[in-house]
């Protein structure tokens, strides 16, 4: 994690609840730590990139993917659905906020009277 990043939420992915691996929701994006043998070396995505990325479940193992090539190596099928749904919920909220902001910006300016 960047030293200047503020963490809003953390989801522990370890079986022993020691927080050595997990998903962190930060102000600048989404961060995670993969196991050493996970093929993808990407461990973060900005909100701007994440909002419209495809999120999918890898049916061959317990991983979740953020397209095009970011792998969250969960190594635990019991958490796969939860993480997948969490990521979709975050995306939906980001899209809602973007659409709301875009709608506000496209409205006619308010006429000010002196």
CORHU-V32459 format. One record per helix or strand of 2 or more residues. SS is the DSSP state (H for helix, E for strand). FROM is the first residue (numbers start at 0). LEN is the number of residues. If there is no record, write none. Layout:
# CORHU-V32459
((SS | FROM | LEN) (SS | FROM | LEN))
This chain:
# CORHU-V32459
((E | 6 | 6) (E | 21 | 5) (E | 28 | 4) (E | 43 | 3) (H | 46 | 4) (E | 54 | 3) (E | 63 | 3) (E | 69 | 3) (H | 76 | 30))
